[in-house]
Amino acid sequence: MRLLLVEDNERFAALLKQGLAAAGFTVDVLGSGEDAAAALQTGRFDVIVLDLGLPDRDGLDILAEMRRRGDATPVLILTARGSLKDRVTGLQSGADDYLVKPFALEELVARLQALLRRPGNLLGLALSLGNLTLDTVARQVFVGDQPVLFSPREIAVLEHLLRRSGRVVAKNLLEESLYGLSQEIGSNAVEVYVHRLRRHLAEIGATVQVHTVRGVGYMIAEEKAA
């Protein structure tokens, strides 16, 4: 899942990005309100972690702008403002959750996963198709009951496809799920990872296939018995 972290403390943001990436998120980090507002106008994110005390703008202003234009992306406020009034104001301004610093990373991850499990959002604890299952929390793939080793990039592509099984996933959406705002995307990077994923699925005896829809993207579907 693609996550936008809006946090101006660079050291804290780097540590948090590392922890969230280990939990399976693709994390983009921005340190100013203006940069965050611009990214939210042009990019697509599955969930947002928003600090309030930004150097140029208050995070609540950014949240209010999002909600005014109908952007319903789940937002978790992560801030040092911990009074009852602050928490109530944040939630009434459109935040979906509110967590006060200091905090435990495990709690943050659990709260984000809970937000994404809400109706209309994307996260499920386990995704299954045919004899293939992906545990999205442990980042572990199973064929039947047997665990098999996949690379983090393969898992990222597989998760995106499984969440939309039977539907075409545009190539640019796969690119966004693999790379953050600060990373360059090779011209054939998605093709390379899809090729590796197909080969791996065949080698382990998975009863699913990744199909190419030329000019559009990719779709995963269960193989039908002959």
Salt bridges, closest charged atoms under 4 A:
GLU7 OE1 - LYS101 NZ 2.82
ASP28 OD2 - ARG2 NE 2.79
GLU34 OE2 - ARG57 NH1 3.44
ASP51 OD1 - LYS101 NZ 3.78
ASP58 OD2 - ARG81 NH2 2.96
GLU65 OE2 - ARG57 NH2 2.52
ASP96 OD2 - ARG67 NH2 2.90
ASP96 OD1 - ARG118 NH1 3.71
ASP97 OD1 - ARG111 NH1 2.73
GLU107 OE2 - ARG111 NH2 2.86
GLU154 OE1 - HIS200 ND1 3.20
GLU159 OE1 - ARG139 NH1 2.82
GLU159 OE2 - ARG163 NH2 2.66
GLU176 OE1 - ARG2 NH1 3.56
GLU176 OE2 - ARG44 NH2 3.37
GLU191 OE2 - LYS171 NZ 2.84
